[in-house]
Amino acid sequence: MCKNQEEIVKVEECDDADRPITIKQCSMIPCQNVIPIWMASDWTQCDLQTCIQTRTIQCIDSINRGNLSMTDCTQSQDEPVLNRICPVSDCLEWHVAQWHGVGFNVLIKFMMNYSF
């Protein structure tokens, strides 16, 4: 906007040499070229033999989503867990024992040697 004292006038009436700059570079912190993050897959279905679930992980650049080496991520973050014990209910299974007279025994068995 151009003013003559307090009155706004047409831009053409002002001297371009006195015109203030209209673009100014901000003081910017240099951006990192790569920001490594861990990307983990969903957990697999529970393995009823071991009662363990697994998943895969990869290190990626959070800006452009490209793959990086695992070392890039481990320098700044702990590696996510790859295996875990399944929820207890996934490792329970009904087993029917032999018939004994009028009734029968039903057993619930853990499918692993871990104690919960």
Residue pairs with C-beta under 8 A, 6 or more apart in sequence:
1 8
1 11
2 8
2 9
2 10
2 11
2 13
2 14
3 9
4 13
34 61
34 63
34 68
34 72
35 61
35 62
35 63
36 59
36 60
36 61
36 62
36 68
36 72
36 73
36 75
36 76
36 77
37 59
37 60
37 61
37 62
37 73
37 77
38 57
38 58
38 59
38 73
38 77
38 79
38 80
39 57
39 58
39 59
39 60
40 55
40 56
40 57
40 80
41 55
41 56
41 57
42 55
43 53
43 54
43 55
43 84
44 53
44 54
44 55
45 53
46 52
46 53
46 86
46 87
46 90
46 91
47 53
47 54
47 86
48 90
48 91
48 93
48 111
49 111
50 112
51 85
51 86
51 90
51 91
51 110
51 111
51 112
51 114
52 83
52 84
52 85
52 86
53 83
53 84
53 85
53 86
54 82
54 83
55 80
55 82
56 82
57 79
57 80
57 82
58 67
59 67
59 68
59 69
59 70
59 72
59 73
59 74
60 66
60 67
60 68
61 67
61 68
70 79
73 79
85 112
85 114
88 116
91 110
91 111
91 112
92 108
92 109
92 110
92 111
93 108
93 109
93 111
94 106
94 107
94 108
95 106
95 107
95 108
95 109
96 104
96 105
96 106
96 107
97 104
97 105
97 106
97 107
98 104
98 105
110 116
